[in-house]
Amino acid sequence: MIRLLIVEDDTNLSFLIKKKLERQGDYLVETAVDGKEGLKAITSFRPDIVVSDLEMGDGMDGNTMIEKIRQSNNDIPVIVLTGKMEFLKQSGANMYLNKPFNVQQLDLNIKSLLQQKGIGTESDNSYKIGRFTFDTASRRLVLGDQETRVTPTGAKVLEMLCREMGKCVDRKKIQGTIWGDYDNESISHNLDVQIDKLRGALKADPDVSIEIIKKTGIILRG
């Protein structure tokens, strides 16, 4: 279970994120409305990771909160949410997401950052793909005594496809979730490259396939 602290003065937004993430079963979420409350929650709740806005009304802002976290030698991972990059300072955040974003994009970035830090990876899922087992924490595809490690980006693509096995996943949804851009030709090409690499990694099981539906989406079958 990932212990997540959301520091956001928009209570409707934090409530929405909390409910959507907790519905997955992977998260226990606490919220705070400004940096001052966030610092208290870090002590009492002891989160694995913090997701914070930057501007928070009259309360302590996100930059100041992160600076205080780092001054106390706390290396907890922090993801910053912002719609105004000019407010982002070098305060010690590990990652940022530009508003607007979707919750699935946030989920993937949280898990990716925790994997990099070696924190909470036991909460990640494994998926069966035909005769393969895909371990999201280690990015390994295992078939018998053989295993292949996929790229970090390829793992994110494959996890999205696994979540909707046998269904057509809109390619713009994949692009927006992973790359943050729904309509970019170079990113679309990058996605096709990742699919080719995944096909190669999965070719040992002929019952597994990744089908590209032209201009529509991608289907993983297995």
Buried (B, 14 or more C-beta within 10 A) or exposed (E): EBBBBBBBBBEEBBBEBBEBBEEBEBBBBBBBBBBBBBBEBBEEBEBBBBBBBBEBEEBBBBBBBBBBBBEEEBEBBBBBBBEEEEBBBEBBBBBBBBEEBBBBBBBBBBBBBBBEBEBBBEBBBEBEBBBBBBBBBBBBBBBEEEBBEBBEBBBBBBBBBBBBBEEBBBBBBBBBBBBBEBEBEEBBEBBEEBBEBBBEBBEBBEEBBBEBEEEEBBBBBB
